[in-house]
Structure formats: C-alpha cells, structure tokens
Amino acid sequence: MDAEQIVEKILSDAQAEADKIKAEAQEKAVQSDSKLAEELAAYRVETERLAGAAAADRKSRMLANARMEVRKEHLAARHALLDEVFVKANEQIAHLPDAEYKKLIMGLMVKAAKSGDEEVVIGKNENRINDRLIKDVNRRLGPGYRGNLRLAGDRADIDSGFILRRGKVQVNVSTDVLVAQAREALEMEIIGELFGE
C-alpha cells in the first residue's frame, strides 16, 4: 500500500467515523427533541391541571364566602326582628292589665323566693307591686318558707318586675332581665340552626 492509498484509507476511515458521529448526533438530537416535546406536553397537561384546580379552588372559596355573607345577612335580619319582637314583648308586659300583671308577678315571686324572708325591691315608677300583693304571695308560699317577704324601702332602676334581696344576695326578676334571658336562649337556638348545618 503506498502512501496515497494510506492517506485515502485514513481519510475514508475519518469520513466514515465523521458520518457515524454525525448520524449519532442527529439521532440524539431527534431523541432529545422527542423527549423535550414529551416533557413540554406533560408540562402543559400539568399546568392546565393546576390552573383548573386553582380555578376550582377559587370558585369554591368564592361560593363559601357568598354562603357566609348570606348567612350573616340572614342572621342580621333575624337579629333585627328579635330586637323588635323583644322590645314589643317588654312593652306588652309593662302594659298588661293590672290583674294579669299582678298574676304574672305573683307567679314569678313564688318561684324566685328562696327562703320567704327576702326584701322585694321594685322599680322607681312601679305602683302595681304593693304590700297587698306581697301579702298574697306570702300566703301562696308553701311549707318550708317563712312567708315574710316585704317591700324594701329603696327602689331600683328597673322598668317592671322586681329584685328579691336577702343580705348581699339579689335575684333580679325584672322584665328586662327575663326578656334578655329568653332572647339569649332563642338567639343560641337560631345560631345553631344557621351554623350547625
């Protein structure tokens, strides 16, 4: 083999090697492009999934907020209605005919008396609770009670009803307190209905 043939052989081998490397590089480029396309497709799918989940989450939060606003408005409306109802209830108690008012007060006093030896403190403008009514209550107190309820010399800042006082212990049976207790119980029931779902 002469020198020219050797050079040709080397060039031929080099060209074959270069073609082989070029083919491998093209195949790797195709594989890389294919892999990149797959990754981009997967990325697009994941991005769309995340965007959909974010939109669903946002929609869910918006619906939850809207429901909460409706509940708050409903509660505010019921609260306003309760205000009106209990103001009227207090007014109705204060304006009961004398016989009905005295019957109500006697029943409350009999239930509230602990010993039958309390002072009865009435409101500054109260004129329907008097010594005669107290005597009737003392007669109605059962055994185990002293039957010694009496009007106190001082008056309280209440509209109607009374306060039973024995020493430092007081039981407030004013209609304001009774109506407030009834309202609190009813509000708790309403809140349970609204938010206990």
C-alpha positions as CSV (number, residue, x, y, z in Angstrom):
1,M,0.0,0.0,0.0
2,D,1.5,3.2,-1.0
3,A,1.3,6.5,0.9
4,E,-1.5,7.8,-1.2
5,Q,-3.6,4.7,-0.5
6,I,-2.8,5.0,3.2
7,V,-3.9,8.7,3.2
8,E,-7.1,7.8,1.3
9,K,-7.8,5.0,3.7
10,I,-7.2,7.3,6.7
11,L,-9.5,9.9,5.0
12,S,-12.1,7.3,4.2
13,D,-12.0,6.0,7.8
14,A,-12.1,9.5,9.1
15,Q,-15.1,10.3,6.9
16,A,-16.9,7.1,8.0
17,E,-16.2,8.0,11.6
18,A,-17.4,11.5,11.0
19,D,-20.6,10.2,9.3
20,K,-21.1,7.8,12.2
21,I,-20.7,10.6,14.7
22,K,-23.0,12.9,12.7
23,A,-25.6,10.2,12.5
24,E,-25.4,9.5,16.2
25,A,-25.6,13.3,16.9
26,Q,-28.7,13.6,14.7
27,E,-30.3,10.6,16.4
28,K,-29.5,12.1,19.8
29,A,-30.9,15.4,18.6
30,V,-34.1,13.7,17.4
31,Q,-34.4,11.8,20.7
32,S,-33.7,15.0,22.6
33,D,-36.3,16.8,20.6
34,S,-38.8,14.0,21.2
35,K,-38.0,13.9,24.9
36,L,-38.3,17.7,25.1
37,A,-41.7,17.6,23.2
38,E,-42.9,14.9,25.7
39,E,-41.8,17.0,28.7
40,L,-43.4,20.1,27.2
41,A,-46.6,18.1,26.6
42,A,-46.5,16.8,30.2
43,Y,-45.8,20.3,31.5
44,R,-48.7,21.7,29.5
45,V,-51.0,19.0,30.9
46,E,-49.8,19.6,34.5
47,T,-50.1,23.4,34.0
48,E,-53.7,23.0,32.8
49,R,-54.5,20.7,35.7
50,L,-53.0,23.1,38.2
51,A,-54.8,26.0,36.6
52,G,-58.1,24.0,36.7
53,A,-57.5,23.1,40.3
54,A,-56.7,26.7,41.2
55,A,-59.9,27.9,39.4
56,A,-62.0,25.3,41.1
57,D,-60.4,26.2,44.5
58,R,-61.1,29.9,43.8
59,K,-64.6,29.1,42.8
60,S,-65.1,27.0,45.9
61,R,-63.8,29.8,48.1
62,M,-66.0,32.4,46.4
63,L,-69.0,30.2,46.9
64,A,-68.1,29.6,50.6
65,N,-67.7,33.4,51.1
66,A,-71.0,34.0,49.3
67,R,-72.8,31.5,51.6
68,M,-71.2,33.1,54.6
69,E,-72.4,36.5,53.5
70,V,-75.9,35.2,53.0
71,R,-75.8,33.6,56.5
72,K,-74.5,36.8,58.0
73,E,-77.3,38.8,56.3
74,H,-79.8,36.2,57.4
75,L,-78.5,36.4,61.0
76,A,-78.6,40.3,60.9
77,A,-82.2,40.2,59.7
78,R,-83.2,37.8,62.4
79,H,-81.3,39.8,65.0
80,A,-83.2,43.0,63.9
81,L,-86.5,41.0,64.0
82,L,-85.6,39.8,67.5
83,D,-84.9,43.3,68.6
84,E,-88.3,44.4,67.5
85,V,-90.1,41.3,69.0
86,F,-88.4,41.6,72.4
87,V,-88.9,45.4,72.6
88,K,-92.6,44.8,72.0
89,A,-92.7,41.9,74.4
90,N,-91.3,44.1,77.2
91,E,-93.8,46.8,76.3
92,Q,-96.7,44.3,76.4
93,I,-95.6,43.1,79.8
94,A,-95.4,46.6,81.1
95,H,-98.9,47.4,79.7
96,L,-100.7,44.3,80.8
97,P,-104.0,44.9,82.6
98,D,-103.4,45.1,86.4
99,A,-104.9,41.7,87.2
100,E,-102.8,39.9,84.6
101,Y,-99.7,41.8,85.6
102,K,-100.2,41.0,89.3
103,K,-100.8,37.3,88.5
104,L,-97.6,37.2,86.5
105,I,-95.6,38.9,89.2
106,M,-97.1,36.7,91.9
107,G,-96.1,33.5,90.0
108,L,-92.6,34.9,89.4
109,M,-92.2,35.9,93.0
110,V,-93.3,32.5,94.3
111,K,-90.8,30.8,92.0
112,A,-87.9,33.2,92.8
113,A,-88.3,33.2,96.6
114,K,-85.6,31.0,98.2
115,S,-86.5,31.4,101.9
116,G,-89.6,33.6,102.0
117,D,-87.6,36.1,104.1
118,E,-86.4,38.4,101.2
119,E,-87.0,42.1,100.6
120,V,-88.8,42.9,97.4
121,V,-87.1,45.8,95.6
122,I,-89.3,47.4,92.9
123,G,-88.7,49.9,90.1
124,K,-88.8,53.7,90.7
125,N,-92.1,54.0,88.8
126,E,-93.7,50.7,89.9
127,N,-97.1,51.1,91.5
128,R,-98.7,47.8,90.9
129,I,-96.5,45.8,93.2
130,N,-97.6,46.8,96.7
131,D,-98.0,45.4,100.3
132,R,-101.2,43.7,99.4
133,L,-99.7,41.8,96.5
134,I,-96.7,40.8,98.8
135,K,-99.2,39.5,101.4
136,D,-100.9,37.4,98.8
137,V,-97.5,36.0,97.7
138,N,-96.6,35.2,101.4
139,R,-99.9,33.2,101.7
140,R,-99.1,31.3,98.5
141,L,-95.6,30.3,99.6
142,G,-95.6,26.6,100.6
143,P,-94.3,24.9,103.7
144,G,-90.6,25.5,104.3
145,Y,-90.9,29.2,103.5
146,R,-91.1,31.8,106.2
147,G,-93.8,33.8,104.4
148,N,-92.1,37.0,105.4
149,L,-91.5,38.8,102.1
150,R,-91.7,42.6,102.4
151,L,-91.3,45.7,100.3
152,A,-87.8,47.2,100.5
153,G,-87.5,50.9,101.5
154,D,-85.4,51.6,98.4
155,R,-86.2,51.3,94.8
156,A,-84.2,50.0,91.8
157,D,-83.6,51.4,88.3
158,I,-85.8,48.8,86.5
159,D,-88.9,49.3,84.4
160,S,-91.1,46.5,85.7
161,G,-90.7,43.3,87.7
162,F,-88.7,43.2,90.9
163,I,-85.5,42.2,92.6
164,L,-85.5,39.8,95.6
165,R,-82.8,40.7,98.1
166,R,-81.6,38.9,101.2
167,G,-78.4,40.4,102.6
168,K,-75.9,40.8,99.8
169,V,-77.7,38.2,97.6
170,Q,-80.0,39.5,94.9
171,V,-82.2,37.7,92.4
172,N,-83.1,40.1,89.6
173,V,-86.6,39.2,88.2
174,S,-87.1,42.4,86.3
175,T,-88.8,42.0,83.0
176,D,-85.7,43.4,81.2
177,V,-83.6,40.5,82.6
178,L,-86.3,37.9,81.9
179,V,-86.7,39.1,78.3
180,A,-82.9,39.2,77.8
181,Q,-82.6,35.6,79.1
182,A,-85.4,34.5,76.7
183,R,-83.7,36.3,73.9
184,E,-80.3,34.8,74.6
185,A,-81.8,31.3,74.6
186,L,-83.6,32.0,71.3
187,E,-80.5,33.5,69.7
188,M,-78.5,30.4,70.6
189,E,-81.1,28.2,69.0
190,I,-81.2,30.4,65.9
191,I,-77.3,30.4,65.6
192,G,-77.4,26.6,66.0
193,E,-79.9,26.4,63.1
194,L,-77.9,28.7,60.9
195,F,-74.4,27.4,61.6
196,G,-74.9,23.9,62.8
197,E,-75.6,22.5,59.3
